[in-house]
Structure formats: C-alpha cells, structure tokens
Amino acid sequence: MKAVFLDRGSFPEHVTFNVPTSSLSITEYPHTSPEQVVERIKHADVILVNKTWLSAETLAQCTHLKMIQVTATGTNNVDLEYCKKNNILVQNVADYSANSVPEHTFSLLLNLKRNLDSYVRAVKQGAWSKSTHFCFLDYPINDLAGSTMLIVGNGNIGKNVARIAEAFGIHCLFAERKHTDTAREGRIAFAEGIKVADIVTLHCPLTAETKSMIGKQELQDMKSTAVLLNVSRGGLVDEEALVEAIKTQQILGAAMDVATLEPMSSVNPLNALADYPNFLLTPHVAWASEQAMQTLANIAMGHIKDFLLTHSS
C-alpha cells in the first residue's frame, strides 16, 4: 500500500514516524500547497495530514483512498461527511498533549500574573543595575493562590489544568455549555462563571456552538482584574473584541497560543496588541513538547498499523 504524508514539516526531523509494516511505503512532503494536493494523493491508500485541507472535491479524485490519519486532535481540515459516505476511515490522535498543553497554560498564566516578560526585558535593558534598592517593583505581581479559575472544557486537558491549578491553591470551576439553561452537577452556568472567575481558560474544540464563545459581552462581564487564556482554538475568541477589551482595560490581560487563521496574518487584529505587556501570544506550540510530539507520532503510526492488520485479514 502507498501512503503520503502531506505536511511532515509540521514536526521536527527528530520526531520519528516509524513505518509500521513493510507492506506500506510512505512518501513524505515537508509542505503541500493547495494546488499540489490532488497530484500527491490521487494514488494513495493512506494519507497522513496535519493541517492541509482535504475537501470533498479533492478526495473524490482519490480512487484508492482507504484511511486518513490526522496527526493532530482536530479534524476540521477534513471533509468528514464525504469520508463517512465513502467508507474512508478518519483517525485523529487524542490525549497526546495532556501534559504539554496544561504546562503551557500555566507558563502563560504565571507570565501574565507575575509580569515575567516585563521584568526580564527591564533587566536586560539595565534597569536593575540602575536601581537604588536591591530590587525594583515597576510592574505589579499577583499570586495565583486564592483566585478562582473557570475551565471551559471537561476533557483530559481541562482536568489536568484543574489538577495543577489546585496545587497552586486556585479554586476551580468547570463551565456548563454556553446557552444551556440547567448546569449539570459539578458545573457552573457559563454566564455566571464568566462573571466570578479571576482566570478564564479555554480547553474545548471549535464547533458551530463554540465559535466566538468569548465575545464583546463576555469580555464586558469578566472582572476588570481577570485574565483570559486560550490555548485551544483561535476561533473561540472574537479577536477584535479582545483587542478592544485589552486597549480599554476591560480585563487585566490575556494570553493566546492560537489565532483564527494560522499562520497568523499581518492583518490579524491581534497584531495591534504587540506592544502591550499584558497580552502574550505564542505560535500554536502548547501541544509541542518533545515528549508530546513523539507520543503523537507513535499513536498515529499505531492507528495505521491496526488498520492495515484489519484490512489485510
């Protein structure tokens, strides 16, 4: 069988995708433009893909295709309805970043609450050597202990965030789905949670229901001392509303690891916050610890191996 990896360059070379069986040959491409997709996959039995878009029109030209292995958790880059109708198996990789994403979440949170970037930058610029006292306190520092965190998303990542948060002395609340009248046991109504939280952190998928779930109204309802974290999907937050909230000091700060369109364009509204110390942006790397990436690769190739074993029997 033939397999094609359309965007192998999404991973460093030292992350290994070991071919699970001699009956499968894999052709790897660092990157595939939209114009190159059909030519590269038209004879493939298996496609490995990270973020390259696979539309129904494109997939219809692949007469041998039996399986798509998405090397990520989200499958919104694949036309799932077409695959279901045409008996093409689509597999994703879940839970590989259950440590990496929560750790990145707290890296961003601690940076925001303790103004780490501002202090590091000031020291590099010579402010400490010019200080009259043994330290300088130009930027406010706030503890995490005693604060309330609203976690949107009750999967493994959300639960691991709660586990770490509790070790810091943070009181955790899990949000009920937005616009749901009755909160299930162990959850708080979304609108209520937004109002009482000191920290709002998003760990849920992007769907029609969750798109722009944090918009102008939610940002207005948050405490002026609250911070927003999004290490899930960019579309969960109305970026223009967030820019306005930061500029007008509606909230204390925000940290993002994602953007609505990635890679983030030069015209993205978030660029307006580049010089704001209370806004942090990392390039969708929360998932990408060395350990998490190799775990992802191992799971993905394991899925392909299991499929091939089943298909050949």
N, C-alpha and C positions, 0 to 999 in steps of 0.2 A: 504493500500500500504506500501511497505517497502523501506526505504531509507538508504543509507550508506554514512557516512562522512569519507573519506579515510585518511585525514590528519588534523584532528581537532586541533592537537597540533601546527599548524601554528599560532594559535591565543591563547592568554592568556585565562585562565578559566573564568575570569570575563567578557569576551565578550560573550554575550548570543545569542545563535541561537535558538529562541523560536519556538517550533513545531507549525506550523500554523493551524493545524486541527487534531482532534482526529482520523481521518481516516489514518493518516500517523504515522508510527513508525520509529525512526531514531536510527541506531546503529553507534556509534562514535568510531573511532580508532585514537589514537594520531599520529600514523605514519604507513604507509603501504609500505613495500618493494616491489619491482617488482614481486618477487615470490609469494607474498600474494594477489595480486590484484584480480586475477580471482576468487579465492575461496571466497573472501569477497563480490564481486559484482555480482556473477552469478545469484542470485535470486532477485536482486534489481530492483525496478521500477524507482527509482530516485538515482542518485549519486551526492554527494557534493564533490568537489575536489578543492584543491588549486594549487598544483604543481605536484602531482603524474601523471605520464604519462599514458594515456589511448590510446593504439594503436588499429588499426582496428582488429588485430588478437585477442586482449583481449576482445574488445567489441562484437565480433562475438559470444562469448560464453555466452552472457547475453541475454537470450530469452525474458525476461520481461521488459527490459530497455526502458523507455519512455522519460526520461529527464536527462540531465547532467547540474547541476548548478555549474559553476566555481566561486569560492569565490575569484575572482580577476578580473582584467580588461583583461589581456591577456589570449587567449585561445589556445596558441601554444602547450599546453600539451595534447590537444585532437585531434584525427583524425577527423577533421570537414567534410572531404569528405565522410568518411564512415557514419557519423551520418546523413548527408544530404540524402544519398542514402537509408538509412534505417529508415527515418522518426523519428529520435531521436532529440528532441529539445535540443539545447545547448544555455544556457544563461550565460552571464558574468555579472559583476557589474561595471558600468561606473560612473565616476564623484564623487565617494565617497571620494576621496582624493584631491579634487580640492583646498582645503586649506592646507592640510598636506604636499603635495609634494612641492608646491611653498615655503612654510615656511622653509622646509628643504633645498631647493635650496639656499635660502638666508643665512641660517645658515652656509652652506659650503662656500658660496661666501664671506661673511664677515670674516669668519675664515681665508681664504686664503689672502684676501686683507689687513687685519689688523694684520696678524700673531698672532692671539689669542693663538693658541696652544703653539707657541714658548715662548710667554710672560708668560703664565700660568705655563708652565713647568719650566722656569727660576726662577720665584718667588718661586715655591715650592722647588727649589734647593738652595735657599738662595741668589740669585743674587741681589735682591732688598736691602736686609739688608746690603750688602757689597758695595752698590753704593755710590759714592762720592756725587752725586746730588740727588735731590728729586725724580728723575725718572732715568731710563736707557733706551736708544734707540738703542739697539743692532740689532733690526730687523726692516726692512722698513715697514711703514704704509701708505697705499694708500686709498684715498676716492673713493667711488662709484660715487658720483656726477660728471657729466661731461663726463662719459665714455659711450661707445656705446656697446649695447648688441645685439647679433644675437640670436634669438629664433628659434630653429628648431622644428616645431610643432605648429599648429594653433588651437589646441583644447582648452577645458576649462582650463587645467593646464597651457598651454602656454600663454593663455590670462591673467590668474591670475598672472603669473610671470611678464608679462608686466605691469600689473596694479601696482604691488608692486614696480617694477623697476622704474617706472615713479615717484613714491613718493620719491625715493632716488635721483631723478634728473638724471636718466640714460636715454639716447636716445635709443629707442628700434627699431629693425628691425626684420621683420619676413622673414625667408628664403623660397625661392621657392624650389621646389623639385630638388634634385641634377640631373644634366644632362638634365634639361629642358631648351630649348632654349629661351623661352619667359617667363619673370616674370609677373605674374598676378598683377593687381592693388593692392597696399598695401604691396607688397613683393619685395624682392631684390634677384637677382640671387645668388644661393648658393655659387658659387666660389667667387663672388665679396664680399658677406657678410663675408665670412671667412677671407678675407684679411683686411677688415676695422674694424672688431669688436675688442673691448678690452675684451669682455666676450662672449664666445660661450656656449650656454646651450641647451641641447638636451631633448626634450619632445615629442618624436614620437614613434610609435610602431616599433618593429623589424620585418622586412619583407625581402624578397629577394632583394628588391630595396634599403633598408636602411642598410643592413648588411655591417659593416666596412665602413660606410659612412665617418667616420673620420679616415683616414689612414695616411701613411707617407707623401703624397703630401699635404694633407690639413693641417697637423701639420707644415710642412715647410712653407706653405702660410700664416699661422697665424702670427700676430705680436709677436715679442720676449717678449713683455710686456703683452701678452694676457693670459687669463686663460680659461680652458675648464671645463665644468660641465656636468656630465652625471648622472641623477637620473631616467633614463628611462629603458633601457635595455643594458646589458653589450656588446652584440654583435654589437652595433652601433659603437664601437671604436675598432680599431686594437690595442690590448693591448701591443704587442711587439713594435709597432711603438710609442706608447705613452711613454713607458719606455725609449726608446731611446731619445725621444724629451725632457723628463724631465732631463735625465742624461746629455745631451749635451746643455741644456738651450735654446732649440729652442723656448720654451714658458715659461712664468713666473711660471705657476703651473697648477694643475688640481685637481679636486675633483670628486670622484665617489661614488655612492651608490649601484653599481651593478657590476657584473663580468660576463664574457661569460658563465662560468659554475658555478652554485651555489648549495650548499655552495662552496665557493672558495677553490680550492685545494691548497695543499702546494707547488705545482709546477707551479702555475699560475705566469706568468711574472710579474704581479703587486707586488708580494712579494719582488721583487728587489728594490722597492721604499719605503719599510717600514720605513727607517730611514731618508727619505727626508722630511723636514718640509713643502715643497711646494707641497706635494701630500697628499691628505686626502682620506680615504676610510672608508665608513660606510657599515654595513652588510645588505643592501637592507631593510632599515627601513624608508625611506622617506614617504611611504604610511601609516605608522603605528601609527599615533596619536591615543589616546584613542577614540576621537570623530569619527575619520575616520573608525576605525575598527568596532565600533558599528553600524555606518551608513551602512557599507558594509554588516554586518550580517543582519540588518533589511531589506535591499533591496533584498538580496539573498532569505531570507525566504518569502518575499512578492512575488517574482517571482514564488516560488514553490506553494504558496497558490493560486495565479492566475491560474497557470497551472492545479492544482488539481480541482479547481472550473470549469474550462473549460472542463477538461477531464471527469468529473463526470456528466456533463449536457448532 
